[in-house]
Amino acid sequence: MTEVLRVDAGELSADELIDALNDGQRILVDVEVAGGSHEIVLRYDGETYHCDTPTNLHRHAEESEMRSCLDQMGYAAAE
């Protein structure tokens, strides 16, 4: 079974999130949006990085694309 890591948005750096994904962990990120709490699921299937949000599924073929998404969406800690 895949190990699950639960974090708050901005708790870990993009490097830490990517490392966990590459190690096979599924990451649940708690985010605040429009006054409500939502859960985002980050995962990597060995070929594609996925960001599952309540309204959308983002897919990224390259690690650099995923890293950019983590930064732009505020899931990773600001550097």
N, C-alpha and C positions, 0 to 999 in steps of 0.2 A: 504494500500500500504506500502511496506517496505521502511523504512527510509534509505537514501543513505548518506554515509559519504565519502568525497573526501579528500585524503591526498597525500603528497609526500612520497616516500620511505624513511624510517628512521625518519619520523616526530613523530611517536608514538611508545611507547614501545610495546613489545609482549603482556604484560598484558592488556594494553589499547585496543589493536586490538582484543584480545580474548574477553574481556568484551563487546565491541561493538557488536561483532558477536553473543555472547550469548544473548544479548539484542534484537536480531533480525535485526540489521542493516546490510545492504550490504555495503561493503567498496570498493571504487575505489582507487587503488594505482597507482600513476603516477611514472614510473621508466624510467631511462635512460639506454638504451642497445645499444651498437654498434653505438653510436652517435645519436640515435633516441629516441624519447619519445614514450613509450608504456603504455597502461592501463591494469592493472591486477584487476580482480574482485575477492574479497574474500567474501564468504558467508557461512552460516551454516543453514542447513535445519532441525535442531533438532536432527539429528542422525549422519550426516557426514559433515565435514568441506570441503569446495571446494576452490581451487585456480585456477581460469580460466585465463590462459595466452594466448597470441595470437597464440601460437603453441602447447599448451598442457593443459590438465585438470588434476590437482593433486587432489586426494581425500584422506582424512585422517579420520579414524574412531575414533581416540583418540585425546583429546585436546593436549596431550604432543607431538603427531606427528605434529599437526598444528603449535604448538609453535616452534618446531625444524625447520620446513619449513620456517616460518617467519624469523627466525634468519639466517638460511643458505642462503636464497635468498636475504637477505638484505632489506626486506620489513619493518622490525621492527628496531627501534633505537638500536644501539649497547649499551650494558650495561657495 
